[in-house]
Amino acid sequence: MTGAAPALLVCRPQPGAEATARRARAMGMEALVYPLFRVEPLAWDAPDPAAFDALMLSSANGLRHGGPKLALYHDLPVVAVGEPTAEAARAHGFRRVTVAGPDARAMIAALGEAGHRHVLHLCGADYRKADPGALRIVRRPVYRAVEAGSGEELAPLLQRADIVLAHSPRAAQRLAALIPAEARARLALVAISPAARDAAGEGWRRALAAPTPDDPALLVLARQICQ
């Protein structure tokens, strides 16, 4: 390790990167922040709210970047993936918000158990498909993550880091592309899911996946492997 406090490299987009860094620091770890993506809004057409009986939110980015059209759906019940997204929905003006997760499959199950059938999913351009079961899900990408940063700027941070965090399969692929083999050999990679771990490829000192796909579980695992 590089020092008494293990150093994590956080490369997810803002504002999530800083949220992860705050949690890591509160747990006694150093956090180095270098986003390799930035989130941008997309133009989107808003379908008739009357065609749906629920709204599915798989990221708070849908609320940050959906724009004024979101107000059209304030009367719909919302199923949000995790409490931070639920809090953002309430702050936006949604009144009936339920938390489900930790992933799309769990959200779909919760929607079905609640009796919903026609669901609008406001998502990112790179959403991962899940079996809708009996639900009719209409997806509208309202944001996208575009690549940012460079391997040259990342290199000095790699010298200080002990662990690299991968918050998605796409992020893991980019980390593998930007981090040379000699650096991977001394770095541990902690991924938010098995899919993200596998997308990072081989050559890491260790490569592990969190037991559940959420930030707290990711950070607990990172701390454990440093002890």
Phi and psi restraints in degrees (value plus and minus 20) as a CYANA .aco file:
   2 THR   PHI    -104.5   -64.5
   2 THR   PSI     -28.8    11.2
   3 GLY   PHI     159.7   199.7
   3 GLY   PSI    -193.5  -153.5
   4 ALA   PHI     -81.9   -41.9
   4 ALA   PSI     -60.2   -20.2
   5 ALA   PHI    -118.9   -78.9
   5 ALA   PSI     105.3   145.3
   6 PRO   PHI     -81.6   -41.6
   6 PRO   PSI     123.0   163.0
   7 ALA   PHI    -128.1   -88.1
   7 ALA   PSI     104.3   144.3
   8 LEU   PHI    -122.0   -82.0
   8 LEU   PSI     119.7   159.7
   9 LEU   PHI    -121.4   -81.4
   9 LEU   PSI      98.1   138.1
  10 VAL   PHI    -127.4   -87.4
  10 VAL   PSI      98.2   138.2
  11 CYS   PHI    -139.5   -99.5
  11 CYS   PSI      -9.3    30.7
  12 ARG   PHI     -94.0   -54.0
  12 ARG   PSI     143.8   183.8
  13 PRO   PHI     -86.3   -46.3
  13 PRO   PSI     137.6   177.6
  14 GLN   PHI     -96.8   -56.8
  14 GLN   PSI     131.8   171.8
  15 PRO   PHI    -104.9   -64.9
  15 PRO   PSI     -19.2    20.8
  16 GLY   PHI     -81.6   -41.6
  16 GLY   PSI     -54.4   -14.4
  17 ALA   PHI     -80.4   -40.4
  17 ALA   PSI     -64.6   -24.6
  18 GLU   PHI     -90.5   -50.5
  18 GLU   PSI     -52.6   -12.6
  19 ALA   PHI     -84.0   -44.0
  19 ALA   PSI     -63.5   -23.5
  20 THR   PHI     -82.9   -42.9
  20 THR   PSI     -62.5   -22.5
  21 ALA   PHI     -81.8   -41.8
  21 ALA   PSI     -61.5   -21.5
  22 ARG   PHI     -82.0   -42.0
  22 ARG   PSI     -63.7   -23.7
  23 ARG   PHI     -82.9   -42.9
  23 ARG   PSI     -62.8   -22.8
  24 ALA   PHI     -82.3   -42.3
  24 ALA   PSI     -64.0   -24.0
  25 ARG   PHI     -85.4   -45.4
  25 ARG   PSI     -56.4   -16.4
  26 ALA   PHI     -85.5   -45.5
  26 ALA   PSI     -42.3    -2.3
  27 MET   PHI    -113.3   -73.3
  27 MET   PSI     -14.4    25.6
  28 GLY   PHI      70.8   110.8
  28 GLY   PSI      -5.7    34.3
  29 MET   PHI    -128.7   -88.7
  29 MET   PSI     130.6   170.6
  30 GLU   PHI    -100.5   -60.5
  30 GLU   PSI     121.2   161.2
  31 ALA   PHI    -144.9  -104.9
  31 ALA   PSI     104.9   144.9
  32 LEU   PHI    -126.0   -86.0
  32 LEU   PSI     105.0   145.0
  33 VAL   PHI    -130.0   -90.0
  33 VAL   PSI     102.2   142.2
  34 TYR   PHI    -168.5  -128.5
  34 TYR   PSI      68.7   108.7
  35 PRO   PHI     -82.4   -42.4
  35 PRO   PSI     113.2   153.2
  36 LEU   PHI    -121.1   -81.1
  36 LEU   PSI     -15.2    24.8
  37 PHE   PHI    -164.4  -124.4
  37 PHE   PSI     134.6   174.6
  38 ARG   PHI    -148.2  -108.2
  38 ARG   PSI     128.7   168.7
  39 VAL   PHI    -119.4   -79.4
  39 VAL   PSI     110.7   150.7
  40 GLU   PHI    -144.9  -104.9
  40 GLU   PSI     126.5   166.5
  41 PRO   PHI     -92.5   -52.5
  41 PRO   PSI     133.3   173.3
  42 LEU   PHI    -135.1   -95.1
  42 LEU   PSI     126.9   166.9
  43 ALA   PHI     -88.9   -48.9
  43 ALA   PSI     117.5   157.5
  44 TRP   PHI    -169.1  -129.1
  44 TRP   PSI     130.6   170.6
  45 ASP   PHI    -114.8   -74.8
  45 ASP   PSI     117.6   157.6
  46 ALA   PHI    -114.8   -74.8
  46 ALA   PSI      92.6   132.6
  47 PRO   PHI     -89.9   -49.9
  47 PRO   PSI     143.6   183.6
  48 ASP   PHI     -81.1   -41.1
  48 ASP   PSI     101.9   141.9
  49 PRO   PHI     -77.9   -37.9
  49 PRO   PSI     -48.1    -8.1
  50 ALA   PHI     -85.5   -45.5
  50 ALA   PSI     -34.8     5.2
  51 ALA   PHI    -102.8   -62.8
  51 ALA   PSI     -21.8    18.2
  52 PHE   PHI    -150.3  -110.3
  52 PHE   PSI     132.7   172.7
  53 ASP   PHI    -134.6   -94.6
  53 ASP   PSI     -16.1    23.9
  54 ALA   PHI    -185.0  -145.0
  54 ALA   PSI     139.4   179.4
  55 LEU   PHI    -139.9   -99.9
  55 LEU   PSI     115.2   155.2
  56 MET   PHI    -131.8   -91.8
  56 MET   PSI     106.0   146.0
  57 LEU   PHI    -142.0  -102.0
  57 LEU   PSI      91.1   131.1
  58 SER   PHI    -117.2   -77.2
  58 SER   PSI     -18.0    22.0
  59 SER   PHI    -183.8  -143.8
  59 SER   PSI     124.8   164.8
  60 ALA   PHI     -85.4   -45.4
  60 ALA   PSI     -36.1     3.9
  61 ASN   PHI     -81.5   -41.5
  61 ASN   PSI     -49.6    -9.6
  62 GLY   PHI     -81.9   -41.9
  62 GLY   PSI     -53.1   -13.1
  63 LEU   PHI    -100.4   -60.4
  63 LEU   PSI     -57.0   -17.0
  64 ARG   PHI     -87.2   -47.2
  64 ARG   PSI     -52.1   -12.1
  65 HIS   PHI    -139.5   -99.5
  65 HIS   PSI     -17.6    22.4
  66 GLY   PHI     -93.0   -53.0
  66 GLY   PSI     -43.5    -3.5
  67 GLY   PHI      58.5    98.5
  67 GLY   PSI    -190.4  -150.4
  68 PRO   PHI     -84.7   -44.7
  68 PRO   PSI     -39.3     0.7
  69 LYS   PHI     -83.9   -43.9
  69 LYS   PSI     -41.1    -1.1
  70 LEU   PHI     -78.4   -38.4
  70 LEU   PSI     -50.7   -10.7
  71 ALA   PHI     -82.2   -42.2
  71 ALA   PSI     -41.0    -1.0
  72 LEU   PHI     -81.6   -41.6
  72 LEU   PSI     -42.8    -2.8
  73 TYR   PHI    -129.4   -89.4
  73 TYR   PSI      -7.3    32.7
  74 HIS   PHI     -81.4   -41.4
  74 HIS   PSI     -43.9    -3.9
  75 ASP   PHI    -103.3   -63.3
  75 ASP   PSI     -30.9     9.1
  76 LEU   PHI    -100.7   -60.7
  76 LEU   PSI     124.9   164.9
  77 PRO   PHI     -88.1   -48.1
  77 PRO   PSI     125.1   165.1
  78 VAL   PHI    -136.9   -96.9
  78 VAL   PSI     115.7   155.7
  79 VAL   PHI    -130.6   -90.6
  79 VAL   PSI      99.4   139.4
  80 ALA   PHI    -135.2   -95.2
  80 ALA   PSI     125.2   165.2
  81 VAL   PHI    -105.9   -65.9
  81 VAL   PSI      67.7   107.7
  82 GLY   PHI      78.9   118.9
  82 GLY   PSI     138.2   178.2
  83 GLU   PHI     -86.5   -46.5
  83 GLU   PSI     -58.4   -18.4
  84 PRO   PHI     -79.2   -39.2
  84 PRO   PSI     -61.0   -21.0
  85 THR   PHI     -88.2   -48.2
  85 THR   PSI     -57.8   -17.8
  86 ALA   PHI     -82.9   -42.9
  86 ALA   PSI     -62.6   -22.6
  87 GLU   PHI     -81.9   -41.9
  87 GLU   PSI     -61.7   -21.7
  88 ALA   PHI     -84.1   -44.1
  88 ALA   PSI     -56.4   -16.4
  89 ALA   PHI     -86.1   -46.1
  89 ALA   PSI     -63.5   -23.5
  90 ARG   PHI     -83.2   -43.2
  90 ARG   PSI     -61.9   -21.9
  91 ALA   PHI     -83.8   -43.8
  91 ALA   PSI     -48.9    -8.9
  92 HIS   PHI     -96.4   -56.4
  92 HIS   PSI     -41.6    -1.6
  93 GLY   PHI     103.6   143.6
  93 GLY   PSI     -19.7    20.3
  94 PHE   PHI     -94.9   -54.9
  94 PHE   PSI     114.1   154.1
  95 ARG   PHI    -121.8   -81.8
  95 ARG   PSI     -47.5    -7.5
  96 ARG   PHI    -136.2   -96.2
  96 ARG   PSI      75.9   115.9
  97 VAL   PHI    -142.6  -102.6
  97 VAL   PSI     106.9   146.9
  98 THR   PHI    -137.2   -97.2
  98 THR   PSI     121.5   161.5
  99 VAL   PHI    -116.1   -76.1
  99 VAL   PSI     112.0   152.0
 100 ALA   PHI    -161.9  -121.9
 100 ALA   PSI     140.0   180.0
 101 GLY   PHI     140.1   180.1
 101 GLY   PSI    -194.6  -154.6
 102 PRO   PHI    -115.6   -75.6
 102 PRO   PSI     -12.1    27.9
 103 ASP   PHI    -165.5  -125.5
 103 ASP   PSI    -199.8  -159.8
 104 ALA   PHI     -82.8   -42.8
 104 ALA   PSI     -55.6   -15.6
 105 ARG   PHI     -81.2   -41.2
 105 ARG   PSI     -62.9   -22.9
 106 ALA   PHI     -87.4   -47.4
 106 ALA   PSI     -56.2   -16.2
 107 MET   PHI     -85.4   -45.4
 107 MET   PSI     -62.4   -22.4
 108 ILE   PHI     -83.0   -43.0
 108 ILE   PSI     -60.7   -20.7
 109 ALA   PHI     -82.6   -42.6
 109 ALA   PSI     -62.4   -22.4
 110 ALA   PHI     -84.7   -44.7
 110 ALA   PSI     -59.8   -19.8
 111 LEU   PHI     -83.2   -43.2
 111 LEU   PSI     -63.8   -23.8
 112 GLY   PHI     -85.1   -45.1
 112 GLY   PSI     -62.1   -22.1
 113 GLU   PHI     -84.7   -44.7
 113 GLU   PSI     -49.2    -9.2
 114 ALA   PHI    -100.7   -60.7
 114 ALA   PSI     -23.5    16.5
 115 GLY   PHI      70.8   110.8
 115 GLY   PSI     -11.8    28.2
 116 HIS   PHI     -98.5   -58.5
 116 HIS   PSI     130.0   170.0
 117 ARG   PHI    -152.2  -112.2
 117 ARG   PSI     -50.3   -10.3
 118 HIS   PHI    -138.2   -98.2
 118 HIS   PSI      88.1   128.1
 119 VAL   PHI    -142.9  -102.9
 119 VAL   PSI     114.9   154.9
 120 LEU   PHI    -119.4   -79.4
 120 LEU   PSI     104.2   144.2
 121 HIS   PHI    -129.4   -89.4
 121 HIS   PSI      91.3   131.3
 122 LEU   PHI    -111.2   -71.2
 122 LEU   PSI      97.9   137.9
 123 CYS   PHI    -160.1  -120.1
 123 CYS   PSI    -195.9  -155.9
 124 GLY   PHI    -112.7   -72.7
 124 GLY   PSI     146.8   186.8
 125 ALA   PHI     -84.8   -44.8
 125 ALA   PSI     -43.9    -3.9
 126 ASP   PHI    -127.9   -87.9
 126 ASP   PSI      17.8    57.8
 127 TYR   PHI     -84.8   -44.8
 127 TYR   PSI     130.5   170.5
 128 ARG   PHI    -115.7   -75.7
 128 ARG   PSI     109.2   149.2
 129 LYS   PHI     -92.4   -52.4
 129 LYS   PSI     126.0   166.0
 130 ALA   PHI    -157.3  -117.3
 130 ALA   PSI     131.3   171.3
 131 ASP   PHI     -80.9   -40.9
 131 ASP   PSI      99.3   139.3
 132 PRO   PHI     -97.1   -57.1
 132 PRO   PSI     -30.2     9.8
 133 GLY   PHI      40.6    80.6
 133 GLY   PSI    -148.8  -108.8
 134 ALA   PHI    -104.6   -64.6
 134 ALA   PSI     -22.3    17.7
 135 LEU   PHI    -101.7   -61.7
 135 LEU   PSI     127.9   167.9
 136 ARG   PHI    -121.3   -81.3
 136 ARG   PSI      89.0   129.0
 137 ILE   PHI    -130.7   -90.7
 137 ILE   PSI     103.8   143.8
 138 VAL   PHI    -124.6   -84.6
 138 VAL   PSI     101.9   141.9
 139 ARG   PHI    -122.9   -82.9
 139 ARG   PSI     117.8   157.8
 140 ARG   PHI    -148.7  -108.7
 140 ARG   PSI      86.3   126.3
 141 PRO   PHI     -88.0   -48.0
 141 PRO   PSI     104.6   144.6
 142 VAL   PHI    -135.6   -95.6
 142 VAL   PSI     -22.8    17.2
 143 TYR   PHI    -173.7  -133.7
 143 TYR   PSI     146.1   186.1
 144 ARG   PHI    -164.2  -124.2
 144 ARG   PSI     133.8   173.8
 145 ALA   PHI    -122.9   -82.9
 145 ALA   PSI     102.7   142.7
 146 VAL   PHI    -131.7   -91.7
 146 VAL   PSI     129.6   169.6
 147 GLU   PHI     -85.0   -45.0
 147 GLU   PSI     122.3   162.3
 148 ALA   PHI    -159.7  -119.7
 148 ALA   PSI     146.4   186.4
 149 GLY   PHI      54.9    94.9
 149 GLY   PSI    -196.4  -156.4
 150 SER   PHI    -174.5  -134.5
 150 SER   PSI     139.7   179.7
 151 GLY   PHI     -82.6   -42.6
 151 GLY   PSI     -53.5   -13.5
 152 GLU   PHI     -85.4   -45.4
 152 GLU   PSI     -62.8   -22.8
 153 GLU   PHI     -93.7   -53.7
 153 GLU   PSI     -48.9    -8.9
 154 LEU   PHI     -92.7   -52.7
 154 LEU   PSI     -50.9   -10.9
 155 ALA   PHI     -74.0   -34.0
 155 ALA   PSI     -66.1   -26.1
 156 PRO   PHI     -82.6   -42.6
 156 PRO   PSI     -52.8   -12.8
 157 LEU   PHI     -89.7   -49.7
 157 LEU   PSI     -52.6   -12.6
 158 LEU   PHI     -82.7   -42.7
 158 LEU   PSI     -49.6    -9.6
 159 GLN   PHI     -88.5   -48.5
 159 GLN   PSI     -43.1    -3.1
 160 ARG   PHI    -118.6   -78.6
 160 ARG   PSI     -35.2     4.8
 161 ALA   PHI    -109.3   -69.3
 161 ALA   PSI     129.9   169.9
 162 ASP   PHI    -125.8   -85.8
 162 ASP   PSI     -53.8   -13.8
 163 ILE   PHI    -154.6  -114.6
 163 ILE   PSI     118.2   158.2
 164 VAL   PHI    -129.1   -89.1
 164 VAL   PSI     113.4   153.4
 165 LEU   PHI    -119.2   -79.2
 165 LEU   PSI     114.6   154.6
 166 ALA   PHI    -137.3   -97.3
 166 ALA   PSI      92.8   132.8
 167 HIS   PHI    -112.1   -72.1
 167 HIS   PSI     -20.9    19.1
 168 SER   PHI    -184.9  -144.9
 168 SER   PSI     140.0   180.0
 169 PRO   PHI     -79.3   -39.3
 169 PRO   PSI     -58.5   -18.5
 170 ARG   PHI     -84.7   -44.7
 170 ARG   PSI     -61.1   -21.1
 171 ALA   PHI     -84.1   -44.1
 171 ALA   PSI     -58.9   -18.9
 172 ALA   PHI     -83.4   -43.4
 172 ALA   PSI     -60.4   -20.4
 173 GLN   PHI     -82.0   -42.0
 173 GLN   PSI     -60.9   -20.9
 174 ARG   PHI     -89.2   -49.2
 174 ARG   PSI     -59.5   -19.5
 175 LEU   PHI     -79.6   -39.6
 175 LEU   PSI     -64.7   -24.7
 176 ALA   PHI     -82.4   -42.4
 176 ALA   PSI     -54.7   -14.7
 177 ALA   PHI     -93.8   -53.8
 177 ALA   PSI     -52.2   -12.2
 178 LEU   PHI    -112.9   -72.9
 178 LEU   PSI     -42.9    -2.9
 179 ILE   PHI    -118.6   -78.6
 179 ILE   PSI      98.3   138.3
 180 PRO   PHI     -88.7   -48.7
 180 PRO   PSI     141.6   181.6
 181 ALA   PHI     -77.7   -37.7
 181 ALA   PSI     -59.7   -19.7
 182 GLU   PHI     -86.2   -46.2
 182 GLU   PSI     -51.5   -11.5
 183 ALA   PHI     -95.7   -55.7
 183 ALA   PSI     -61.1   -21.1
 184 ARG   PHI     -78.9   -38.9
 184 ARG   PSI     -53.7   -13.7
 185 ALA   PHI     -84.0   -44.0
 185 ALA   PSI     -43.3    -3.3
 186 ARG   PHI    -129.8   -89.8
 186 ARG   PSI     -18.8    21.2
 187 LEU   PHI    -126.4   -86.4
 187 LEU   PSI     122.0   162.0
 188 ALA   PHI    -111.8   -71.8
 188 ALA   PSI     123.6   163.6
 189 LEU   PHI    -133.9   -93.9
 189 LEU   PSI     107.5   147.5
 190 VAL   PHI    -137.8   -97.8
 190 VAL   PSI      99.0   139.0
 191 ALA   PHI    -129.8   -89.8
 191 ALA   PSI     134.8   174.8
 192 ILE   PHI     -97.1   -57.1
 192 ILE   PSI     -33.0     7.0
 193 SER   PHI    -177.7  -137.7
 193 SER   PSI     141.4   181.4
 194 PRO   PHI     -78.8   -38.8
 194 PRO   PSI     -55.8   -15.8
 195 ALA   PHI     -82.7   -42.7
 195 ALA   PSI     -61.0   -21.0
 196 ALA   PHI     -88.0   -48.0
 196 ALA   PSI     -60.4   -20.4
 197 ARG   PHI     -80.0   -40.0
 197 ARG   PSI     -65.5   -25.5
 198 ASP   PHI     -88.1   -48.1
 198 ASP   PSI     -53.3   -13.3
 199 ALA   PHI     -87.4   -47.4
 199 ALA   PSI     -40.0     0.0
 200 ALA   PHI     -97.5   -57.5
 200 ALA   PSI     -28.5    11.5
 201 GLY   PHI      55.0    95.0
 201 GLY   PSI    -181.5  -141.5
 202 GLU   PHI    -128.6   -88.6
 202 GLU   PSI     154.7   194.7
 203 GLY   PHI      79.3   119.3
 203 GLY   PSI     -22.6    17.4
 204 TRP   PHI     -97.4   -57.4
 204 TRP   PSI     132.9   172.9
 205 ARG   PHI     -78.6   -38.6
 205 ARG   PSI     -64.0   -24.0
 206 ARG   PHI    -166.1  -126.1
 206 ARG   PSI     130.8   170.8
 207 ALA   PHI    -159.7  -119.7
 207 ALA   PSI      93.9   133.9
 208 LEU   PHI    -149.1  -109.1
 208 LEU   PSI     135.5   175.5
 209 ALA   PHI    -136.2   -96.2
 209 ALA   PSI     119.4   159.4
 210 ALA   PHI     -83.5   -43.5
 210 ALA   PSI     128.5   168.5
 211 PRO   PHI     -86.9   -46.9
 211 PRO   PSI     -46.9    -6.9
 212 THR   PHI    -154.3  -114.3
 212 THR   PSI     127.8   167.8
 213 PRO   PHI    -102.3   -62.3
 213 PRO   PSI      49.1    89.1
 214 ASP   PHI    -166.7  -126.7
 214 ASP   PSI     140.4   180.4
 215 ASP   PHI     -81.7   -41.7
 215 ASP   PSI     -66.1   -26.1
 216 PRO   PHI     -77.2   -37.2
 216 PRO   PSI     -64.3   -24.3
 217 ALA   PHI     -84.8   -44.8
 217 ALA   PSI     -58.0   -18.0
 218 LEU   PHI     -80.6   -40.6
 218 LEU   PSI     -64.6   -24.6
 219 LEU   PHI     -94.2   -54.2
 219 LEU   PSI     -55.5   -15.5
 220 VAL   PHI     -81.7   -41.7
 220 VAL   PSI     -62.7   -22.7
 221 LEU   PHI     -83.8   -43.8
 221 LEU   PSI     -61.4   -21.4
 222 ALA   PHI     -81.1   -41.1
 222 ALA   PSI     -62.7   -22.7
 223 ARG   PHI     -86.3   -46.3
 223 ARG   PSI     -58.5   -18.5
 224 GLN   PHI     -82.8   -42.8
 224 GLN   PSI     -61.3   -21.3
 225 ILE   PHI     -96.0   -56.0
 225 ILE   PSI     -31.2     8.8
 226 CYS   PHI    -109.7   -69.7
 226 CYS   PSI     -32.5     7.5
